[in-house]
Amino acid sequence: MILIIDFGSQYNQLIARSVRECRVYCRIDPPDVDLDYITSLKPEGIILSGGPSSIYENLSPKIDKGIFNLNIPILGICYGMQFMIDALGGTVKSATKREYGFAELLIKNNEDLFKNIDKKTKCWMSHGDSIEKLPKGFKITASTESTKVAATAHKRKKFYGLQFHPEVQHTPQGKRMLRNFLFDICKCKHSWTMKSFSENSINEIKETVKDKKVILGLSGGVDSSVTALLIHKAIGKNLICIFVDNGLLRKNEAKKLKKTLKEHLELNIRFVNAKSEFLKALVGVTDPEKKRKIIGRIFIKIFEAEAKKIKGADYLAQGTLYPDVIESISAFGGPTAVIKSHHNVGALPKKMKLKLVEPLKYLFKDEVRLLGKAIGLPEELIWRQPFPGPGLAIRIIGEITTKRLSVLREVDDILIDEIKKGGYYRKLWQSFAVLLPLKSVGVMGDRRTYENIAAIRAVTSKDAMTADWARLPHKLLGNISNRIINEVSGVNRVVYDISSKPPSTIEWE
Ligand code: XMP
């Protein structure tokens, strides 16, 4: 495995992703980890990440300098390299001006990190400070016009430093440099597969949980379904899943999930019908944040009540993914503004005094899908687009009524059907319909209509942090619109949302 030390760079997840894509396991940890912990991980190599600090700042992040005596290859990137150079007796010059953007890298020798790399290649710079004097044993291995020490190496100790960012797309040969580090320098093997991960993980769950019970809030999304199936494989019926039907689900959703998860995969699931409780509490509510808060509160109440009925439950399983973990441990992950209160079960473990089982917490979303495949989750669940906890409530702008819910369900069903038929379902991050609190005039069979407007949203995205509206073919959009207006009574106009995120968000509320 490769240990990545997080000095606060916005690109850390990209480093981790690049390593994982090479089928090498890696973890990101904060700089305050101690040496015993590091050696216990037995890493084949360590990557010191970049970061926004200058090593001369008092509070700049630092890791125990003992890592340089562990006899483990180290790659320092940007701040990570400056930290290494400073720690080993070199000097770093503070910035007079920042260098930001593309630079041409001139490589001295095509060896080690630069094996099979063009002698002249582009790289992406983003730094203020630069190296003034190298410690003993280090040599300059590449330069750019304005940065003499763009790369450095201590060949014998296998310490390497890059002033630029090899992990970003703007460094076209950067991935190859990382591969050279992993396979030539650290001698890693391509051993990180989802099959090996699932076997280890199932054993670990067995050892931790023993004969105790685990409860899990099942939503039918890929994360909670994979978590459920993995734990089920470890402890069978001692995993008790709770599925809360909040009345805000899509057409036939609860029924379909019951069929696949309970009948086909034999998971132990308790279905709780709480439709009326949720819908009653939402009567007359139009404010998006109020909707979210009400739904979150009732969910927790119902889940807790159901969980209390299960005797001997010591653990709560959650489908937490790695990006959430990294965000919360990041050395600089300060509080961000609340844009939307997400409905999640984060508050549960504290309240319920349960221990957590989070088997996906070192995986990225696409790895979760691969894991799902490896453990036999049906394709339809693996490739389900994300669906928000508050469900259709935040896709009905204005008041939620049973009538409006059923109109939106029909619209959404047609949309998904057409998107699937057109071969777009997997290509899109999400595609869904929104019901607007507006009516417009139309004409149908020579008669005037005055009906609802439905908006269609289809976006591409890698991680939901940013998203772009999908350039769906006009023919497909035409089919969707025709079918909705013809088949759903109550809708006489369809519009397509062409906003990206930011500045819009994916969901409308
Ligand atoms: P936004 O609308 O913030 O959404 O751009 C980003 C992603 O998060 C999903 N989403 C939610 N997921 N609970 C969830 O589990 C929520 O309350 C929630 N709100 C938004 C949204 O569908 C998109 O994928």
Residues whose N, C-alpha, C, O or C-beta is under 5 A from the ligand:
A	BS01	XMP	S341 H342 H343 P386 F387 P388 G389 P390 A464 T505 I506 E507
